Each structure stands twice: as structure tokens, then as C-alpha cells.
């Protein structure tokens, strides 16, 4: 708000550049204020939270931009899939920015789709384009052929940085990307980190031969050998090349590469970051290459040029260590500070294994927030359902209204809907509140065979709910029942192809995506119907939608603990969709979560038991920021801590009876300790750590932990002694009062607080 007021206070169309370097909650107000400078602002660099992303469409009058950099502080949602109106507004704004030359999107999942109209229409002639992200928010290579083809229209590009998730990848995906990049003849910088993980020698050779202007090349690949070096060496303008893939270079090959460098070379940085451990170049070979490179470059230029020669060769372990230190390594929950909200509309299972109870466990395990609209109460256990008490449909509506009006909803997940009237209420609510992302688990028949949804309700589901459903997750019996009630012929399933046909038939009834669960029909290893228990090897789930068809295969597990698998899977998918994952990735992650839940389950009850929803979480002995208190309350710590903080020396300081000679001796010892402590710190700062040093000593964390009792103990002792002066004043003035006051002063108290905080941080990092 204050930032918006400041910008609004400036004379309109007078601001030239704007950049924020920290989280400052830029949203609608700030974007509207910036819009007042639409004709003057030529450089805009924004770091945004989710609300800021949703407000970008308000910049519609800001069309004089030459530079636009947008960074998401957290993983952004797929705007095209979840906020289509906002997506269209941003596209229209970008279309009007015809003077753009430098565009960068970082951690913005929708970036490729946002860029397509600009690239294709060619009204803006880009020189620099960067689309990057952290792990978990990279765009997926195989799903963006349109974006890659559109890049061909930007023939003036000099710098291209594309970071995409290459898994899974096909030959077509790579060939489409290669056809585009090799047509961009003006490229001086090409960075394909992660995007090129599956490139071969042939692709790298083709790039080097097609892009003669390259100065900087960052390339991955697998099994990269000396064969690429000849073509790379003949890049006359090359200044830096990084081979970030699995390489098998030889000493001779790299020496030949150095010898082939052209005469116009004025300095070169070579980095080999992922050498194959089986073909490591020995240290003497590395030195020979470095010396040869230095001689080649420095002998060539002796007239005032400062040439940088760097040879870096890391083994796989070193690279893994560096990756752990990089921001991109922490891919989990880059948007986790905003808790995602899942509304579950389903029935309650009194045994806790399925229904709302399973949903809430799965949602909690994914660190999301669960809300419920209860459609029915069931009396059931692991052996079957003995009774159902339906919730009046109007009351279901009130529950939905209450959740949406207050907390809000990111994704809706439905389970047992109990009646035709309730199905209708759900369909109406999805449309009324524009709840576009829904995961509908069409619970119709319990595992025990009990009918949970009347035929009339199934017909309403087909007519009203499926056309507004984002993802439908039926099992095979439910899928055929839906087809029957819709007047369609059932589909016989005997293999994977039959599963695909059944999924496609159900999708024609209206849902955008269908995940057909194949758990009722285990398959053989070659995808055929298993005839015997020994043949059951694979469970195939089929995901089908407008943009792809995918079969997700999981190993068959012989287990009786499958009660609530459908509920759990749908809720896990809902959580991943809420976090912004693409649907195929969300489904794969959820399938693995359920697989682990079955594998780690324990037998409860005498029938079909529940999953283990919390296989990836653990109970902690203390809450966040409670580590110190936990330690001090341990029975094995309390006696030693009491002896330390209630020592006779301390007690006599408190009542003023400590002999001055004793205190003097303490002060001398304290002085000597501090001198040695200062020397130790100075030595640690002077002497660089080596592996041998570390092997013979502890690390910095251990030092801090060792000193923590001193820091905390002095503070607690002084506080207690100070209180003694108030509650039980000494008869004579206490000569040690100044010492006591020194350790309850504000500066020391703040140091104690900081020490407590560090202890908590250490614990959290170790636990993560």
C-alpha cells in the first residue's frame, strides 16, 4: 500500500525504470500505480508473490518497455490452467509491448504459454530471452512444442536461456527444439541447463556447426565424448563453454581441442562439471591441459589484454555437493509458505480408513489445509458398511458456502455424494463459485459391495457434474457404470489398450481429464490380463486428456490394506494441483504416495485395512523453537544443568557472601579463557579448512553447541540472581550486583535470544 502511494505521488509518465529486490507484497495497487507511467517506463524488473502475478494484467497501458524481468519468489501456479482470465489479460498486455528486447521469466510456470503470441506475431524483436525456474517449477520440455516452434520467429535473438524439465523426453521433443535453435544464427549466448540432459554428441556438434556467433555455451547431455570437441573448438568467438552433462573426455582429446582453437581466441573458460567417474582425467592430465590452454591463449595475446584461463574439472561428488549448495536444489514446496486450501465434499467413515478421514490425513501429509462438507455419515469398519445416514442436501450447500465465503478454496475434491440432490448441489456450487480445479472420485460402490450412490444420482452425475469436472478418477467398475447410466456401451478390458479405450469413452462424457485406476485388473509384465495370482505384476493407471494420453505403471502389491486408496489418491492429486504442478506430474507423484502408503501399512482390523498416510512424516519430541526447552527438561540433563546453574559459587554471588579472593580467581580464569578463545577464533579465520583439519576436529556447528551452555547458563543464572535481589534482598549491599546486571542487560539478553534461535535453526536444517 505504501509503495503504491509513493509511486502514485510521482508525476505521471515520469518514471523510467523500476526494480524491486525483495518481497514487498506487490499487488493490484502497485500495478495500477505503475500503469500511470506506461509511456515512460522502459525497464521493469519485478519479484512477485502469487498475488503479484495475478495483478500483472493491470499493466495494460505499460507498453514502452524494452526490458521486462519477472521472478516468482515461490513456485507459481499454471495460470493458463487455473486462472485463464488472468492469463489472457497478461497475454494482451504483453502483445502491446512492441518495443521489448530483453525478456526474462524465472520460476513462472506459465512463461512459455505467455510468450507464444509475442514470439509468433513478431511485433517485438527480442535480443535476449530467458525462461528459467527452480526444480519443481521448470516448464516440461515435451509439452511445449508450440513454444519451441514459435522461437523461430525471433531471428534477432542473441541470448537464449531455456531451463526445462526433460523427463520424460522423446526424439521428437529434442528434434523440434533443435530445429528452432539451429535457425537462430545470431545467438551469442546459449544456456540449456537441464533442457539438454538427453542431448547426444550429434546434437552438440549440430549446435556448434549451426551457430557460428556463439560466445557462451552451457550444455548438458549424456555420454558426451571427444567427438564434440572439434566442432566446439572452431567456434571463433567462443569465450566460455560449460559441459554440464555426463562426459567421457580424454586427456588427448582435450589437448587436441586446445590445439585447434582459432588464432583469434582472446581467452577461454572451460568447465567440465559432470565427468563420468569411470573415465576421470588424472590430476597430471588436468595440469597438462591447463598449462597447454594457458600457453595457447597467453602467447597469442601480449598487448595489454588480460586473458582469463580457467580449467575446472569436477567429479560427480563435487557437482552433487555444489548442487546441494545452490538455490535450485531446494525444489520442495517453493510455494509452501502459502498453505493451499482443499475443500473435500464426501462422506465420513467411522473406521477412519476411507472417506473424509482418509482425505484429511492425506491432505495433512501434503502440508495443505483441509475443509469438509459432509455428505453422509457411515457406520463401517474394515469388514463392511452397516449403515448410512445422509446429510440433507441444503445443509451440504451451507457447508460449501461457509468454506468458500471465509477461507476460500484452491481445489475441490469430491467423494461419496450420497444422493442425486447432493450431486446437483455440488455441480451448481462449482459453477457458482467458478471452482475450475476439481478432482471427482465417483464413489459408487464400497469395497465390500455396498451401494453408496443410487442409480438416479449416477445419472445426475453424468448430466450435471461431469461436464464441469477437471479430473475424474473412476476405477474400472465405476467407469463402466457411468457409461451404462449415460446410455453408452460398456468397454471390455483385457489389457492396457482396453484400459485406454475405457478411459477415452468416459472422457467423452465431459470431464477435461480422466484417470482410470486399474487396480481392479492387475496385468502381467507384458500388459495382458493376469490369469493367476502369480501373473499379477503391474497395475496400470491411464491418464487421458486434451493434450496427452499416459499410462502410469506401478508394481502390483499383494496386500489386504487397500481400504481408502481411491479417496487418498484423489486427495493427494488435489494437493499437488493446488501447489501448481501440471496434472501429469501431480498424478505420478500421488500414485507414488499411495504406493508407499500400501507398502508401509500395518494390519488394523480383520478385513481390508487402511493405508499408512504418514509414511513420509515423523513425530518430533518438541515443537518448532522448543529445542532448548526440550533439552533442559530431559531427565538426563536436568541434574547436570541444576548443578551448573545452582553451584555454590553462583548461590554465594547471589546473596553477596562469596569471598572476594574467590571471585578474583574466577575473573583471572575468565580472562585467560577469553584470551585463548580469541586466539582460537583468529586461527580458525586465518587457516583455511582442509579435509584433514576437519577429520581431526569438529565443525563450526559443534563449536556453537559446545559454547551454548555458557551463553544460556550465564543468562539464566543472572536472571535468577537478579530476582533474588528483589524477593530476598541481602542485608548488606551486594558487591557482585554489577556482574549480575551485566548479564541481564539488553545486549546480553539479545545475544541469548539469538543463541536460542540459532539452536532452533540448526535442528530444522538437520531434520530437513
Secondary structure in CASP SS format (residue, H / E / C, confidence):
PFRMAT SS
TARGET T0000
AUTHOR 0000-0000-0000
METHOD secondary structure of the structure
MODEL  1
X C 1.00
X H 1.00
X H 1.00
X H 1.00
X H 1.00
X H 1.00
X H 1.00
X H 1.00
X C 1.00
X C 1.00
X C 1.00
X C 1.00
X C 1.00
X C 1.00
X C 1.00
X C 1.00
X E 1.00
X E 1.00
X E 1.00
X C 1.00
X C 1.00
X C 1.00
X C 1.00
X C 1.00
X C 1.00
X C 1.00
X C 1.00
X H 1.00
X H 1.00
X H 1.00
X H 1.00
X H 1.00
X H 1.00
X H 1.00
X H 1.00
X C 1.00
X C 1.00
X C 1.00
X C 1.00
X C 1.00
X C 1.00
X C 1.00
X E 1.00
X E 1.00
X E 1.00
X E 1.00
X E 1.00
X E 1.00
X C 1.00
X H 1.00
X H 1.00
X H 1.00
X H 1.00
X H 1.00
X C 1.00
X H 1.00
X H 1.00
X H 1.00
X H 1.00
X C 1.00
X C 1.00
X C 1.00
X C 1.00
X C 1.00
X C 1.00
X C 1.00
X E 1.00
X E 1.00
X E 1.00
X E 1.00
X E 1.00
X E 1.00
X C 1.00
X C 1.00
X C 1.00
X C 1.00
X C 1.00
X C 1.00
X H 1.00
X H 1.00
X H 1.00
X H 1.00
X C 1.00
X H 1.00
X H 1.00
X H 1.00
X H 1.00
X H 1.00
X H 1.00
X H 1.00
X H 1.00
X H 1.00
X H 1.00
X H 1.00
X H 1.00
X C 1.00
X C 1.00
X C 1.00
X C 1.00
X C 1.00
X C 1.00
X E 1.00
X E 1.00
X E 1.00
X E 1.00
X E 1.00
X C 1.00
X C 1.00
X C 1.00
X C 1.00
X H 1.00
X H 1.00
X H 1.00
X H 1.00
X H 1.00
X H 1.00
X H 1.00
X H 1.00
X H 1.00
X H 1.00
X H 1.00
X C 1.00
X C 1.00
X C 1.00
X C 1.00
X C 1.00
X C 1.00
X E 1.00
X E 1.00
X E 1.00
X E 1.00
X E 1.00
X C 1.00
X C 1.00
X C 1.00
X C 1.00
X C 1.00
X C 1.00
X E 1.00
X E 1.00
X H 1.00
X H 1.00
X H 1.00
X C 1.00
X H 1.00
X H 1.00
X H 1.00
X H 1.00
X H 1.00
X H 1.00
X H 1.00
X H 1.00
X H 1.00
X C 1.00
X C 1.00
X C 1.00
X C 1.00
X C 1.00
X E 1.00
X E 1.00
X E 1.00
X E 1.00
X C 1.00
X E 1.00
X E 1.00
X C 1.00
X C 1.00
X C 1.00
X C 1.00
X C 1.00
X H 1.00
X H 1.00
X H 1.00
X H 1.00
X H 1.00
X H 1.00
X H 1.00
X H 1.00
X H 1.00
X H 1.00
X H 1.00
X C 1.00
X C 1.00
X C 1.00
X C 1.00
X C 1.00
X C 1.00
X C 1.00
X E 1.00
X E 1.00
X E 1.00
X C 1.00
X C 1.00
X C 1.00
X C 1.00
X C 1.00
X C 1.00
X C 1.00
X C 1.00
X C 1.00
X H 1.00
X H 1.00
X H 1.00
X H 1.00
X H 1.00
X H 1.00
X H 1.00
X H 1.00
X H 1.00
X H 1.00
X C 1.00
X C 1.00
X C 1.00
X C 1.00
X C 1.00
X E 1.00
X E 1.00
X E 1.00
X E 1.00
X C 1.00
X C 1.00
X E 1.00
X E 1.00
X E 1.00
X C 1.00
X H 1.00
X H 1.00
X H 1.00
X H 1.00
X H 1.00
X H 1.00
X H 1.00
X H 1.00
X C 1.00
X C 1.00
X C 1.00
X C 1.00
X C 1.00
X C 1.00
X E 1.00
X E 1.00
X E 1.00
X E 1.00
X C 1.00
X C 1.00
X E 1.00
X E 1.00
X C 1.00
X C 1.00
X C 1.00
X H 1.00
X H 1.00
X H 1.00
X H 1.00
X H 1.00
X H 1.00
X H 1.00
X H 1.00
X H 1.00
X H 1.00
X C 1.00
X C 1.00
X C 1.00
X C 1.00
X C 1.00
X C 1.00
X C 1.00
X E 1.00
X E 1.00
X E 1.00
X E 1.00
X E 1.00
X C 1.00
X C 1.00
X E 1.00
X C 1.00
X H 1.00
X H 1.00
X H 1.00
X C 1.00
X C 1.00
X C 1.00
X H 1.00
X H 1.00
X H 1.00
X H 1.00
X H 1.00
X H 1.00
X H 1.00
X H 1.00
X H 1.00
X H 1.00
X H 1.00
X H 1.00
X H 1.00
X H 1.00
X H 1.00
X H 1.00
X H 1.00
X H 1.00
X C 1.00
X C 1.00
X C 1.00
X C 1.00
X C 1.00
X C 1.00
X C 1.00
X C 1.00
X E 1.00
X E 1.00
X E 1.00
X E 1.00
X E 1.00
X C 1.00
X C 1.00
X H 1.00
X H 1.00
X H 1.00
X H 1.00
X H 1.00
X H 1.00
X H 1.00
X H 1.00
X H 1.00
X H 1.00
X C 1.00
X H 1.00
X H 1.00
X H 1.00
X C 1.00
X C 1.00
X C 1.00
X C 1.00
X C 1.00
X C 1.00
X C 1.00
X C 1.00
X C 1.00
X C 1.00
X C 1.00
X E 1.00
X E 1.00
X E 1.00
X E 1.00
X E 1.00
X E 1.00
X E 1.00
X E 1.00
X E 1.00
X C 1.00
X C 1.00
X C 1.00
X C 1.00
X C 1.00
X H 1.00
X H 1.00
X H 1.00
X H 1.00
X H 1.00
X H 1.00
X H 1.00
X H 1.00
X H 1.00
X H 1.00
X H 1.00
X C 1.00
X C 1.00
X C 1.00
X E 1.00
X E 1.00
X E 1.00
X E 1.00
X E 1.00
X E 1.00
X E 1.00
X E 1.00
X E 1.00
X E 1.00
X E 1.00
X E 1.00
X E 1.00
X C 1.00
X C 1.00
X E 1.00
X E 1.00
X E 1.00
X E 1.00
X E 1.00
X E 1.00
X E 1.00
X C 1.00
X C 1.00
X H 1.00
X H 1.00
X H 1.00
X H 1.00
X H 1.00
X H 1.00
X H 1.00
X H 1.00
X H 1.00
X H 1.00
X H 1.00
X H 1.00
X H 1.00
X H 1.00
X C 1.00
X C 1.00
X C 1.00
X C 1.00
X E 1.00
X E 1.00
X E 1.00
X E 1.00
X C 1.00
X C 1.00
X C 1.00
X C 1.00
X C 1.00
X H 1.00
X H 1.00
X H 1.00
X H 1.00
X H 1.00
X H 1.00
X H 1.00
X H 1.00
X H 1.00
X H 1.00
X H 1.00
X H 1.00
X H 1.00
X C 1.00
X C 1.00
X C 1.00
X C 1.00
X C 1.00
X E 1.00
X E 1.00
X E 1.00
X C 1.00
X C 1.00
X C 1.00
X C 1.00
X E 1.00
X C 1.00
X C 1.00
X C 1.00
X C 1.00
X C 1.00
X E 1.00
X C 1.00
X C 1.00
X C 1.00
X H 1.00
X H 1.00
X H 1.00
X H 1.00
X H 1.00
X H 1.00
X H 1.00
X H 1.00
X H 1.00
X H 1.00
X H 1.00
X H 1.00
X H 1.00
X H 1.00
X C 1.00
X C 1.00
X E 1.00
X E 1.00
X C 1.00
X C 1.00
X E 1.00
X H 1.00
X H 1.00
X H 1.00
X H 1.00
X H 1.00
X H 1.00
X H 1.00
X H 1.00
X H 1.00
X H 1.00
X C 1.00
X C 1.00
X C 1.00
X C 1.00
X C 1.00
X C 1.00
X C 1.00
X C 1.00
X C 1.00
X E 1.00
X H 1.00
X H 1.00
X H 1.00
X H 1.00
X H 1.00
X H 1.00
X H 1.00
X H 1.00
X H 1.00
X H 1.00
X H 1.00
X H 1.00
X C 1.00
X C 1.00
X C 1.00
X C 1.00
X C 1.00
X E 1.00
X E 1.00
X E 1.00
X E 1.00
X E 1.00
X C 1.00
X C 1.00
X C 1.00
X C 1.00
X C 1.00
X E 1.00
X C 1.00
X C 1.00
X C 1.00
X C 1.00
X E 1.00
X E 1.00
X C 1.00
X C 1.00
X C 1.00
X H 1.00
X H 1.00
X H 1.00
X C 1.00
X C 1.00
X E 1.00
X E 1.00
X E 1.00
X E 1.00
X E 1.00
X E 1.00
X E 1.00
X C 1.00
X C 1.00
X C 1.00
X C 1.00
X E 1.00
X E 1.00
X E 1.00
X E 1.00
X E 1.00
X E 1.00
X E 1.00
X C 1.00
X C 1.00
X C 1.00
X C 1.00
X C 1.00
X C 1.00
X C 1.00
X E 1.00
X C 1.00
X H 1.00
X H 1.00
X H 1.00
X H 1.00
X H 1.00
X H 1.00
X H 1.00
X H 1.00
X H 1.00
X H 1.00
X H 1.00
X H 1.00
X H 1.00
X H 1.00
X C 1.00
X C 1.00
X C 1.00
X C 1.00
X H 1.00
X H 1.00
X H 1.00
X H 1.00
X H 1.00
X H 1.00
X H 1.00
X H 1.00
X H 1.00
X H 1.00
X H 1.00
X H 1.00
X H 1.00
X H 1.00
X H 1.00
X H 1.00
X H 1.00
X C 1.00
X C 1.00
X C 1.00
X C 1.00
X C 1.00
X C 1.00
X C 1.00
X C 1.00
X C 1.00
X C 1.00
X E 1.00
X C 1.00
X C 1.00
X C 1.00
X C 1.00
X C 1.00
X C 1.00
X C 1.00
X C 1.00
X C 1.00
X C 1.00
X C 1.00
X C 1.00
X C 1.00
X C 1.00
X C 1.00
X C 1.00
X H 1.00
X H 1.00
X H 1.00
X H 1.00
X H 1.00
X H 1.00
X H 1.00
X C 1.00
X H 1.00
X H 1.00
X H 1.00
X H 1.00
X H 1.00
X H 1.00
X H 1.00
X H 1.00
X H 1.00
X H 1.00
X H 1.00
X C 1.00
X C 1.00
X H 1.00
X H 1.00
X H 1.00
X H 1.00
X H 1.00
X H 1.00
X H 1.00
X H 1.00
X C 1.00
X C 1.00
X C 1.00
X C 1.00
X H 1.00
X H 1.00
X H 1.00
X H 1.00
X H 1.00
X H 1.00
X H 1.00
X H 1.00
X H 1.00
X H 1.00
X H 1.00
X H 1.00
X H 1.00
X H 1.00
X H 1.00
X H 1.00
X H 1.00
X H 1.00
X H 1.00
X H 1.00
X H 1.00
X H 1.00
X H 1.00
X H 1.00
X H 1.00
X H 1.00
X H 1.00
X C 1.00
X C 1.00
X C 1.00
X C 1.00
X H 1.00
X H 1.00
X H 1.00
X H 1.00
X H 1.00
X C 1.00
X C 1.00
X C 1.00
X C 1.00
X H 1.00
X H 1.00
X H 1.00
X H 1.00
X H 1.00
X H 1.00
X H 1.00
X H 1.00
X H 1.00
X H 1.00
X H 1.00
X H 1.00
X H 1.00
X H 1.00
X H 1.00
X H 1.00
X H 1.00
X H 1.00
X H 1.00
X H 1.00
X H 1.00
X H 1.00
X H 1.00
X H 1.00
X H 1.00
X H 1.00
X H 1.00
X H 1.00
X C 1.00
X C 1.00
X C 1.00
X C 1.00
X C 1.00
X C 1.00
X C 1.00
X C 1.00
X C 1.00
X H 1.00
X H 1.00
X H 1.00
X H 1.00
X H 1.00
X H 1.00
X C 1.00
X C 1.00
X C 1.00
X H 1.00
X H 1.00
X H 1.00
X H 1.00
X H 1.00
X H 1.00
X H 1.00
X H 1.00
X H 1.00
X H 1.00
X H 1.00
X H 1.00
X H 1.00
X H 1.00
X H 1.00
X H 1.00
X H 1.00
X H 1.00
X H 1.00
X H 1.00
X H 1.00
X H 1.00
X C 1.00
END
